[in-house]
């Protein structure tokens, strides 16, 4: 039920959608959504713990599992 985990929190949802769209900078995500950067960092840690995103040298990306969940959410119009 990762879908519920993502969409139940607006910050996690925003971060997940931005990473899925190719954004790699947490600072830019925070500014774009008018969020406190620490809240964005907490959300990314939670998403990493659930295996949905991973850190690469140039920023964050969705894992294969994260892409699968993104597809499910997109298909169900939850995003």
DSSP file (Angstrom, degrees, kcal/mol; ACC not computed):
  #  RESIDUE AA STRUCTURE BP1 BP2  ACC     N-H-->O    O-->H-N    N-H-->O    O-->H-N    TCO  KAPPA ALPHA  PHI   PSI    X-CA   Y-CA   Z-CA
    1    1 A X     >        0   0    0      0, 0.0     4,-1.4     0, 0.0     3,-0.4   0.000 360.0 360.0 360.0  42.8    0.0    0.0    0.0
    2    2 A X  H  >  +     0   0    0      1,-0.2     4,-2.2     2,-0.2     5,-0.2   0.800 360.0  68.4 -63.9 -27.2    2.8    2.4   -0.9
    3    3 A X  H  > S+     0   0    0      1,-0.2     4,-2.6     2,-0.2     5,-0.2   0.940 101.5  44.5 -58.1 -48.0    0.2    4.4   -2.8
    4    4 A X  H  > S+     0   0    0     -3,-0.4     4,-1.6     1,-0.2    -1,-0.2   0.871 109.5  56.9 -64.0 -37.6   -1.6    5.4    0.4
    5    5 A X  H  < S+     0   0    0     -4,-1.4    -1,-0.2     2,-0.2     4,-0.2   0.888 113.0  41.3 -59.9 -40.1    1.7    6.2    2.0
    6    6 A X  H >< S+     0   0    0     -4,-2.2     3,-1.2     1,-0.2     7,-0.4   0.957 118.6  41.0 -74.6 -52.0    2.6    8.7   -0.8
    7    7 A X  H 3< S+     0   0    0     -4,-2.6    -2,-0.2     1,-0.2    -1,-0.2   0.622 100.5  72.3 -79.2 -10.4   -0.8   10.4   -1.3
    8    8 A X  T 3< S+     0   0    0     -4,-1.6     2,-0.4    -5,-0.2    -1,-0.2   0.601  98.7  51.7 -77.8  -9.1   -1.6   10.7    2.4
    9    9 A X  S <> S-     0   0    0     -3,-1.2     4,-2.7    -4,-0.2     5,-0.2  -0.981  71.4-152.0-132.2 120.9    1.0   13.4    2.9
   10   10 A X  H  > S+     0   0    0     -2,-0.4     4,-2.3     1,-0.2     5,-0.1   0.828  97.4  49.6 -64.0 -32.0    1.1   16.4    0.7
   11   11 A X  H  > S+     0   0    0      2,-0.2     4,-2.7     1,-0.2     5,-0.2   0.943 112.4  46.3 -73.0 -46.3    4.9   17.0    1.1
   12   12 A X  H  > S+     0   0    0      1,-0.2     4,-2.8     2,-0.2     5,-0.2   0.921 114.2  50.2 -58.0 -43.1    5.7   13.3    0.3
   13   13 A X  H  X S+     0   0    0     -4,-2.7     4,-2.6    -7,-0.4     5,-0.2   0.931 111.3  47.3 -62.2 -46.5    3.3   13.5   -2.7
   14   14 A X  H  X S+     0   0    0     -4,-2.3     4,-2.4     1,-0.2    -1,-0.2   0.920 114.7  46.4 -61.5 -44.6    4.9   16.7   -4.0
   15   15 A X  H  X S+     0   0    0     -4,-2.7     4,-2.6     2,-0.2     5,-0.2   0.928 113.0  49.5 -64.7 -44.9    8.4   15.4   -3.7
   16   16 A X  H  X S+     0   0    0     -4,-2.8     4,-2.3    -5,-0.2    -2,-0.2   0.921 112.7  46.6 -60.2 -45.8    7.5   12.0   -5.3
   17   17 A X  H  X S+     0   0    0     -4,-2.6     4,-1.7    -5,-0.2    -1,-0.2   0.906 112.8  49.6 -65.5 -42.0    5.8   13.7   -8.2
   18   18 A X  H  <>S+     0   0    0     -4,-2.4     5,-2.5    -5,-0.2     4,-0.3   0.914 111.7  47.7 -64.5 -42.7    8.7   16.1   -8.7
   19   19 A X  H ><5S+     0   0    0     -4,-2.6     3,-1.4     1,-0.2    43,-0.3   0.915 110.9  52.4 -63.3 -41.6   11.3   13.3   -8.6
   20   20 A X  H 3<5S+     0   0    0     -4,-2.3    -1,-0.2     1,-0.3    -2,-0.2   0.843 105.8  55.2 -61.7 -33.0    9.2   11.3  -11.1
   21   21 A X  T 3<5S-     0   0    0     -4,-1.7    -1,-0.3    -5,-0.1    -2,-0.2   0.503 128.6 -97.4 -80.5  -3.5    9.1   14.4  -13.4
   22   22 A X  T < 5S+     0   0    0     -3,-1.4     2,-0.3    -4,-0.3    -3,-0.2   0.433  74.0 144.7 105.8  -1.2   12.9   14.5  -13.4
   23   23 A X      < +     0   0    0     -5,-2.5    -1,-0.3    -6,-0.2    37,-0.1  -0.542  19.3 176.6 -71.8 135.0   13.7   17.1  -10.7
   24   24 A X        +     0   0    0     -2,-0.3    36,-0.7    35,-0.1     2,-0.6   0.531  50.6  87.6-115.5 -10.8   16.8   16.2   -8.8
   25   25 A X     >  -     0   0    0      1,-0.2     4,-1.8    34,-0.1     5,-0.1  -0.822  52.7-164.3-100.6 120.9   17.2   19.2   -6.5
   26   26 A X  H  > S+     0   0    0     -2,-0.6     4,-2.6     1,-0.2     5,-0.2   0.847  93.1  57.8 -67.2 -33.7   15.5   19.2   -3.1
   27   27 A X  H  > S+     0   0    0      2,-0.2     4,-2.4     1,-0.2    -1,-0.2   0.925 107.3  46.4 -62.5 -45.0   16.1   22.9   -2.8
   28   28 A X  H  > S+     0   0    0      2,-0.2     4,-2.8     1,-0.2    -1,-0.2   0.888 111.6  51.8 -65.9 -38.2   14.2   23.6   -6.1
   29   29 A X  H  X S+     0   0    0     -4,-1.8     4,-2.0     2,-0.2    -2,-0.2   0.944 110.6  48.6 -61.9 -46.3   11.4   21.3   -5.0
   30   30 A X  H  <>S+     0   0    0     -4,-2.6     5,-3.0     1,-0.2     4,-0.4   0.924 114.7  44.7 -59.7 -45.9   11.1   23.2   -1.7
   31   31 A X  H ><5S+     0   0    0     -4,-2.4     3,-0.9     3,-0.2    -1,-0.2   0.922 111.4  52.4 -65.9 -43.9   11.0   26.6   -3.4
   32   32 A X  H 3<5S+     0   0    0     -4,-2.8    -1,-0.2     1,-0.3    -2,-0.2   0.879 119.3  34.9 -60.5 -38.8    8.6   25.5   -6.1
   33   33 A X  T 3<5S-     0   0    0     -4,-2.0    -1,-0.3    -5,-0.2    -2,-0.2   0.318 109.5-118.7-100.4   7.2    6.1   24.2   -3.6
   34   34 A X  T < 5 +     0   0    0     -3,-0.9     2,-0.3    -4,-0.4    -3,-0.2   0.930  63.8 148.5  55.5  49.5    6.8   26.9   -0.9
   35   35 A X      < -     0   0    0     -5,-3.0     2,-0.3    -6,-0.2    -1,-0.2  -0.783  57.1-101.3-113.0 156.1    7.9   24.2    1.5
   36   36 A X    >>  -     0   0    0     -2,-0.3     4,-1.6     1,-0.1     3,-0.7  -0.622  31.9-131.8 -73.4 131.9   10.4   24.2    4.3
   37   37 A X  H 3> S+     0   0    0     -2,-0.3     4,-2.4     1,-0.3     5,-0.2   0.846 105.4  56.9 -57.8 -36.4   13.6   22.5    3.0
   38   38 A X  H 3> S+     0   0    0      1,-0.2     4,-2.4     2,-0.2    -1,-0.3   0.875 104.4  53.1 -63.6 -35.6   13.9   20.3    6.2
   39   39 A X  H <> S+     0   0    0     -3,-0.7     4,-2.2     2,-0.2    -1,-0.2   0.886 109.3  49.1 -65.2 -38.3   10.3   19.0    5.5
   40   40 A X  H  X S+     0   0    0     -4,-1.6     4,-2.4     2,-0.2    -2,-0.2   0.905 110.5  50.5 -66.4 -41.9   11.4   18.1    2.0
   41   41 A X  H  X S+     0   0    0     -4,-2.4     4,-1.9     2,-0.2    -2,-0.2   0.896 110.2  50.0 -63.2 -40.2   14.5   16.3    3.3
   42   42 A X  H  X S+     0   0    0     -4,-2.4     4,-2.1     1,-0.2    -1,-0.2   0.918 110.8  49.9 -62.8 -42.7   12.3   14.4    5.8
   43   43 A X  H  X S+     0   0    0     -4,-2.2     4,-2.5     1,-0.2    -2,-0.2   0.899 109.1  50.8 -63.6 -41.2   10.0   13.3    3.0
   44   44 A X  H  X S+     0   0    0     -4,-2.4     4,-2.3     1,-0.2    -1,-0.2   0.882 108.9  52.2 -66.5 -36.2   12.8   12.1    0.8
   45   45 A X  H  X S+     0   0    0     -4,-1.9     4,-2.5     2,-0.2    -1,-0.2   0.911 110.0  48.6 -64.2 -41.8   14.2   10.1    3.7
   46   46 A X  H  X S+     0   0    0     -4,-2.1     4,-1.5     2,-0.2    -2,-0.2   0.912 111.7  49.0 -63.7 -42.4   10.8    8.4    4.2
   47   47 A X  H  <>S+     0   0    0     -4,-2.5     5,-2.6     1,-0.2     6,-0.7   0.876 111.2  50.3 -65.5 -36.6   10.5    7.7    0.4
   48   48 A X  H ><5S+     0   0    0     -4,-2.3     3,-1.8     1,-0.2    -2,-0.2   0.917 106.7  54.6 -65.9 -42.9   14.0    6.2    0.5
   49   49 A X  H 3<5S+     0   0    0     -4,-2.5    -1,-0.2     1,-0.3    -2,-0.2   0.824 107.9  50.3 -60.0 -31.6   13.1    4.0    3.4
   50   50 A X  T 3<5S-     0   0    0     -4,-1.5    -1,-0.3    -5,-0.2    -2,-0.2   0.403 117.2-115.2 -87.9   2.7   10.2    2.6    1.5
   51   51 A X  T < 5S+     0   0    0     -3,-1.8    15,-0.4     2,-0.2    14,-0.3   0.734  83.2 117.8  74.8  22.5   12.4    1.9   -1.5
   52   52 A X  S   <S+     0   0    0     -5,-2.6    11,-2.2    -6,-0.2     2,-0.3   0.775  74.4  23.6 -94.3 -29.7   10.7    4.4   -3.8
   53   53 A X  E     -A   62   0A   0     -6,-0.7     2,-0.3     9,-0.3     9,-0.2  -0.923  63.0-163.7-132.3 159.4   13.6    6.8   -4.5
   54   54 A X  E     -A   61   0A   0      7,-2.6     7,-2.3    -2,-0.3     2,-0.5  -0.984  23.2-115.0-141.6 154.5   17.4    6.5   -4.4
   55   55 A X  E     -A   60   0A   0     -2,-0.3     5,-0.2     5,-0.2     2,-0.2  -0.755  31.0-178.8 -92.8 131.4   20.2    9.0   -4.4
   56   56 A X  E >   -A   59   0A   0      3,-4.0     3,-1.3    -2,-0.5     0, 0.0  -0.663  46.7 -92.6-114.0 175.4   22.6    9.2   -7.3
   57   57 A X  T 3  S+     0   0    0      1,-0.3     3,-0.1    -2,-0.2    -2,-0.0   0.867 126.7  41.1 -59.6 -35.4   25.6   11.5   -7.7
   58   58 A X  T 3  S-     0   0    0      1,-0.2     2,-0.3   -33,-0.0    -1,-0.3   0.339 128.1 -74.6 -97.6   8.4   23.5   14.2   -9.5
   59   59 A X  E <  S-A   56   0A   0     -3,-1.3    -3,-4.0   -34,-0.1     2,-0.3  -0.952  70.9 -28.6 138.5-156.8   20.4   14.0   -7.3
   60   60 A X  E     +A   55   0A   0    -36,-0.7     2,-0.3    -2,-0.3    -5,-0.2  -0.717  46.5 176.5-103.1 149.0   17.5   11.7   -6.6
   61   61 A X  E     -A   54   0A   0     -7,-2.3    -7,-2.6    -2,-0.3     2,-0.2  -0.946  36.2 -96.3-139.6 162.0   15.6    9.4   -9.0
   62   62 A X  E     -A   53   0A   0    -43,-0.3    -9,-0.3    -2,-0.3   -10,-0.1  -0.556  37.2-129.2 -74.5 144.0   12.8    6.9   -8.7
   63   63 A X     >  -     0   0    0    -11,-2.2     4,-2.4    -2,-0.2     5,-0.2  -0.325  33.9 -97.6 -77.5 173.7   13.7    3.3   -8.2
   64   64 A X  H  > S+     0   0    0      1,-0.2     4,-1.9     2,-0.2     5,-0.1   0.914 130.9  49.9 -58.4 -41.3   12.2    0.6  -10.5
   65   65 A X  H  > S+     0   0    0    -14,-0.3     4,-2.3     1,-0.2    -1,-0.2   0.909 108.8  52.0 -63.3 -42.3    9.7    0.0   -7.7
   66   66 A X  H  > S+     0   0    0    -15,-0.4     4,-2.6     1,-0.2    -2,-0.2   0.881 108.2  51.1 -60.9 -39.3    9.0    3.7   -7.4
   67   67 A X  H  X S+     0   0    0     -4,-2.4     4,-2.3     2,-0.2    -1,-0.2   0.878 108.7  51.8 -66.5 -36.7    8.3    3.9  -11.2
   68   68 A X  H  X S+     0   0    0     -4,-1.9     4,-1.9     2,-0.2    -2,-0.2   0.928 112.3  45.0 -64.2 -44.9    5.9    1.0  -10.8
   69   69 A X  H  X S+     0   0    0     -4,-2.3     4,-2.6     2,-0.2     5,-0.2   0.893 110.8  54.3 -66.1 -39.8    4.0    2.8   -8.0
   70   70 A X  H  X S+     0   0    0     -4,-2.6     4,-2.8     1,-0.2     5,-0.2   0.921 107.5  51.0 -59.4 -44.0    4.1    6.1  -10.0
   71   71 A X  H  X S+     0   0    0     -4,-2.3     4,-2.4     1,-0.2    -1,-0.2   0.900 110.4  49.0 -60.2 -41.6    2.5    4.3  -12.9
   72   72 A X  H  X S+     0   0    0     -4,-1.9     4,-1.6     2,-0.2    -2,-0.2   0.930 113.6  45.6 -63.3 -46.0   -0.3    2.9  -10.7
   73   73 A X  H  <>S+     0   0    0     -4,-2.6     5,-2.3     1,-0.2     6,-0.8   0.899 113.9  48.7 -65.7 -40.6   -1.0    6.3   -9.1
   74   74 A X  H ><5S+     0   0    0     -4,-2.8     3,-1.3     1,-0.2    -1,-0.2   0.909 110.7  51.2 -65.1 -41.9   -1.0    8.0  -12.5
   75   75 A X  H 3<5S+     0   0    0     -4,-2.4    -1,-0.2     1,-0.3    -2,-0.2   0.805 110.9  47.7 -65.4 -30.2   -3.3    5.4  -14.0
   76   76 A X  T 3<5S-     0   0    0     -4,-1.6    -1,-0.3    -5,-0.1    -2,-0.2   0.332 110.7-121.4 -93.7   7.5   -5.8    5.8  -11.1
   77   77 A X  T < 5S+     0   0    0     -3,-1.3    -3,-0.2    -4,-0.2    -2,-0.1   0.762  73.2 132.3  58.1  28.2   -5.7    9.6  -11.4
   78   78 A X      <       0   0    0     -5,-2.3    -4,-0.2     1,-0.2    -1,-0.1   0.650 360.0 360.0 -81.2 -15.7   -4.5    9.9   -7.8
   79   79 A X              0   0    0     -6,-0.8    -1,-0.2    -9,-0.1    -5,-0.1   0.410 360.0 360.0-106.6 360.0   -1.8   12.3   -8.8
